[in-house]
Every structure is written in structure tokens, then in C-alpha cells.
Amino acid sequence: MDQSNKSGVTEFELHSLSGSRELQLFYFAFFSLFYASIVLGNLLIVLTVISEPVLHTPMYFLLSNLSFIDVCLSTFATPKMIIDFLMERKTISFEGCMAQIFFLHVFAGGEMMLLVAMAYDRYIAICRPLHYTTIMSAHRCIGLVVGCWLIGVLHSLSQLVFTVNLPFCGPNKVDSFFCDLPLVIKLACTDTYILQVLMLSDSGLMAMLSFVLLLISYMIILLTVRCRSSSSMAKARATLTAHITVVTLFFGPCIFIYAWPFSDLPVDTVLSIFYTVFTPLLNPLIYTLRNKEVIIAMRKLRTRQVSS
């Protein structure tokens, strides 16, 4: 972190959604409501899974962890963006910028791995149902979640160790509402071609391989489901549809931003808002509105709260 003093850059200027004062106030109200919905919706899922014994299964255990990561992913930058709508100057310290990069890649990397773990869970449940209880034991589920977090931390550190030591001597304007790695390293006063290649081989490759692996696993599962026609398979198809929707919405923007780090497109800002603000809200909507067990469990939870 001492590099900020050596380079002369102590803060970065963020570029939020522009507009008149009235439009800024509208953005403030809109995203405040959106953020509150994200936190309340995802925490409700976590609370429901914890409190309802019928949901104490590997699938819902992983789903509750996905909801928790979604809260974290939306919290690392969204509250500051909301506050910045009321500010004339939208700045962030050098240390705060590096912290945003770290937490972004911890949570995004962890969510990528967790989506892979959820696909693995569905593969075992549908393709090897007789061995599901044995394979997806409590220890295995906990190990998968811990592994997702560890991979996220290691992935983030591999990105930050190069970025924090870059010389920044100006300009200091980041073309996003938070410090995104591809935009920050372009501000360095040195040739960053090698770093962009490293980022491509790390973040971009991680997103691409995870997405391809998920697509392959879902294709295998769908082929298995297609050969069966029971009501349980209909439920499995509905679950898979929800999973595929979440995967596409999350990985699409990530791949576009990190697999092509040499581009400089204005759409990157929109995509950044999409996968850090909109996707964390879509996840609980997709999983709860398409899942009767979760809806029934939430109703039971509400009934207990009212009666108490």
C-alpha cells in the first residue's frame, strides 16, 4: 500500500452514472431500493434454509451460501455508489481501491466455484441418485464451500499482488462506479501489456473454463433427464432451468469484461452494474419463484414469526 505515496496518486476518481441533479437523486432512490431488496431477499433465503429442517439438504445448503455471497458481492461497492450519487466529487482512496479489487475477486471467484459445486450436486442427484446421500455428505458439502472461498481468496491475491505495486502517476479517473481491475491497471505509468495477459489467463480463463464446464455438466444432466418422464424429472428440469439462467446472467458479463481486457468499451460499465447489482437480486427471485419447497418454508417461517 506504500506504493500510493511513491507514485503520487493517493486517490482515484470514480465515474458513476451521469445526469442532472434530479436524475442523480432518482438513481439514489432506485439503487437504494434495489440494494435493500438484495440484502433482505438473500438473507431471507439464508434464514429460511437455516430454520426449516426440510431444507437441510445439500442443494439448499449450497443455495444459502450462494445467497450469502450475493449479499457480499453487492455490498463491496454498491453502498458507496449510492452515497456517491449525493456527492459532487466521487473519489476513493488508493487503499480503498485496492480493497475493492480484492473483495470483488474474492466474492466473484467464490461464486464461480460455488455455481460449479451446485452443478456437481445436481449431477450426482440426477445421474447417480442411489449414491447421492453417500457422496454429498455434510462433510463433503462443507468442504466444497470452504474450497470455493479458498479459491476465491487465492485468485484475488494473485490479481492484487501485481496491481498494488504498479506506479500510478496520473491520470486517476476510473471509468466505473468501483475499482475494476481492467480499468485500474490501464492508469499505471508503465507498460501493462504483460499484466493484461496475466489477467486474461487468470480471471478470463477462470470464467471461461468454469462456464464451459457448467455447460457440459448441464448438457449431460439434460440428456439424462430426457430419457426419463417421471414427476421427479420434471422437478429436476425446473431446477436445471433456474441454474442455467443464473449461470448465464452471472458469467456473461464477467466473460465479456475479463476475457477481452484490451478493449475499452463504454458497455463495460453497464455490465459491471449488471453482475454486481442486478444479478444478486435475480438469484433469489429465480430460485424462490420457481421452487415450491422454498415458498412453503418461507410461509411457515412467516407464520411462526406472526404467532410468536
Secondary structure by P-SEA (a helix, b strand, c coil): ccccccccccbbbbbcccccaaaaaaaaaaaaaaaaaaaaaaaaaaaaaaaccccccaaaaaaaaaaaaaaaaacccaaaaaaaaacccccccaaaaaaaaaaaaaaaaaaaaaaaaaaaaaaaaccccccccccccaaaaaaaaaaaaaaaaaaaaaaaaaaaacccccccccccccccaaaaaaaccccaaaaaaaaaacaaaaaaaaaaaaaaaaaaaaaaaaacccaaaaaaaaaaaaaaaaaaaaaaaaaaccccccccccaaaaaaaaaaccaaaaaaaaaaaacaaaaaaaaaaaaaaaac
